[in-house]
Amino acid sequence: MDWNCTFTEERLSDYLEGKLLPVEAAAFSAHTADCANCTETVALVGGLVNRMRKMPMVEEPPQLIAKILDATLGPRTQKESWFRWLGWISVLWQPRFVLGLGAAVASVVIVSYAAGLTPAKLKKADLSPANVFRSANRQAHLTYARGAKFVNDLRVVYEIQSKLQPEPEPMPVSNPAPSQQKEHNSIPPDSSQQQKSQTAPPASRAHVRTGPMFAFLLIESMADNIAENLINRSTRSTR
Amino acid sequence: MEADAQLVQQCLRGEGPAWEELVRRHTRRVFNLCYRFTGNATEAEDLSQEVFLRIYRTLASYQPVFGAFPTWLTSVTRNLLVDHYRRTRRDRQTDSIDDAMPQLEERHSSARAPDKLAEAGELSVQLQRALARLSPELREAVILRDLQGLEYNEIQTVLQVPEGTVKSRINRGRIELARILTEMGLKPNNLS
């Protein structure tokens, strides 16, 4: 069957859609294989058709459906429009929002208790800005004082610890000069072991002693804080 | 198809939700046809509204035996597009559509580009420009076949021309479109 470039163009869509007779398809392929122009045309058009068919549809503007319904059915009823406006409420029922809300409430409660607020004893006067400021100011100072006390207690612990520890013997120089190194090397190995055995026991003794001391001071500081809190509350309740 | 016919029957009985469902099912298809033909999202939106208004008024005249509902909807859309094309031809002659098209496309793609369009990216934009340079007869044939996925007999019903003419227009439209894209410096078979 004779085939030429004009036939290729005229029957290109039939070829792409598999609608050529077997004889025609064979002639088409035979001609295209020998003709560079036709090969290119088939590749270009075939590729274009494939791409167009895979192309997703453009999304319509979001308000279009509502506009069409308004234009045909008339404006929707009040109830529907209210539903549209209040549609965001459904978000509140999502578990992550409920969990988040619970965590936020718990945080507020913890912070308010830490700040010395007890909802049961809350009066109207406590909510006035001046009182809120005064209370916050007092709590801030108290917190600072407690912190300072804790640091001081720690300092005492370390002072006691340092006094309990015997004076450490001068440590050998880590990077001695070559001449010193020779001397250091000349010391027999058992003498360095002796050094270690002398320094080690006091350090472990100090550790044993400071542990209970530290715990004692910590408990004492906590007891002080609790007592202070109780006094504050009792004075506030008498006021 | 049957679902559409059922919805139409429910609409004719005055059931609002059925009409709403019908609109939701077909708005995208109608909007795309209008957008691809006019190349302008705002015009496409107005025309889509006009299409559904006309459908709503003439729904009683739809007979399933004459074809599926989407084919009828496409016919109504196409007729409105042709009317619109004729109405605006004079405007386009003074203000060339080729000059306006890139701006309109850019405006559309930046203002309301959906994710899917963004994915298709450059091809969608370039294709729209190339389509605008096709004659309306070839353009509508290619859009209906390759972008709307209609069968030849459905296109024949929509365009009201013999099957041979449909085939010829689609074929010439595709070749012409590939030529235009090549002229624009793009390889239609290797677009990304």
Interface residues (C-beta under 8 A of the other chain):
Chain A: E9 E10 R11 L12 S13 D14 T41 A43 L44 V45 G46 G47 L48 V49 N50 R51 M52 R53 M55 P56 M57 V58 E59 E60 P61 L64 I65 K67 I68 L69 A71 T72 L73
Chain B: G16 W19 E20 V23 R24 T27 R28 R29 F31 N32 Y35 R36 A41 E45 S48 Q49 F52 L53 Y56 R112 P114 K116 L117 E119 A120 L123 S124 L127 V142 D146 L147 G149 K167 I170 N171 R174 I175 L177 A178 L181 T182 K187 P188 N189 N190 L191
